[in-house]
């Protein structure tokens, strides 16, 4: 697992203490975000996707939220470029609340080709959500460690038959001016086993940290692929201090894994066990209207 480098905070002396504001919504406001994702398997390029999502601020039972719709997507590989717009628009709109009492809930994952786009955009929002206490950091208190472990479920029941992970979150204020703030959100494995393990093997340490990721993917014929290991990701977010909006963000996601290839459905037998890594570099950009 890649060790996170020590971050040196260069925070200018300013006359304000609270720099991270809750999201301030304007009724009818429309924005668009471009999400670019580059994927590497064992250090080799496994493709790139570029998608655009649009949001509109709506009134939902007296509260303002962003209604997210998928507008376009392309998938780029060495062989070709595939337009997936027709698939993207099938994703049902979902709502995200970043107000003080708001939640960022993961919608139902029913379209395998869009799982990454949905969960990644959701994670960018989660990183600055009230639930993870981004609004508690300031120039005077630039670091906040969340006590609770976050557990996730990313199965789509089609390709990913089972998928769970768990993570510990820290928030750090990297820099701040009166207009903008930069936050580093770290998602790391807890110091203890936090999964309900599918196998005893997963309960044990496979790498330097306790395993915090496990997945069953559909394999060949009636076989499955069992994957487990350690996942970390780091998000750097540029925020507009006037309204709490994400202006731009990057994510580095690294998974150090083991896979039992073509396992039986009861996971008792398998063809081979192999190590592999996944690295994903993502960029989120607010597009001009």
Steps between C-alpha positions, in 0.01 A plus 500: 500500500629843415587700811347844510758773501511748784315810393662833580231758568568841356205698631528878479418713801156648438240678709227233485466168678223311320597446138287205395138596456200277463370493146282801424240414235317729260165371368525396134881524489646272231856366493694238305797292609747314281646182653814345348620163626825324402541138612814286533519126571838385632644830382375467141230718349157337500312786338347838564146633531365852471148578616292812560230534761262790545334619817205727566408644838145397589269546797434167666248517786627836613871418457723581206696222334688429178327270255774317311456372144751325275544690173776317311780242522778366282734207568850515351735203461799412283266325257219752462277772642143408595216745543284398796259796501201275438589295808580798720164666450328185628629573850218635712557850642612506863500776760789622711463721807807691622311731735576471878261208553534358152612156390685362200334165443616251239225428249416150383776359279307329222710576190849339513656736243413800720591367847838672503364836383222494760711390795793730413292816467322400819836465676614846392185642659537282809853633556367847585167392647378599848502131593881494473535832684689696235334813639668447838848577371633855491825694501509467879411130490628363167452129572202286597499123549164328474448243772248283317595243240308535175374181338397483135318262268579534128341184355290538185369139510591459134879511464593569860302238689629607839711797601574660837769726639568700815708809553621759753488865397720798585454860385790743457500864396784533250466872426251781538429851379193711555356373170622141466592201715681178415416186699675165506267213595676174580317167484711233669455155652418499872758353738270203563309249288178671391350258247258215547745272314383258235788267593733457797785594267351846451476553875879468527747767391598448139715813473624765747147590606184308582300415187225755444377396153332182373312427180348215302488557125327284242747263336494250215186286471381428854830605662580818694813704578561576868702816563620647830767726641577855606350813345600861558406820324578867540293791373624858461209744462497869404197669658341840442466655846205714390264209445685179595498374140759261359704683236740214421625182663737210446493146637774240523362153573736205561406137564750231598314173442491123478263318264380141493425446135204289382390396847195289572193684622561371853858636470650168614688422178672723243731480198778725629577776749688801364606844626415816312466873547256760377586867482241759400571868442191718476434866433176690556454838329220755529414600144419853393132561431 
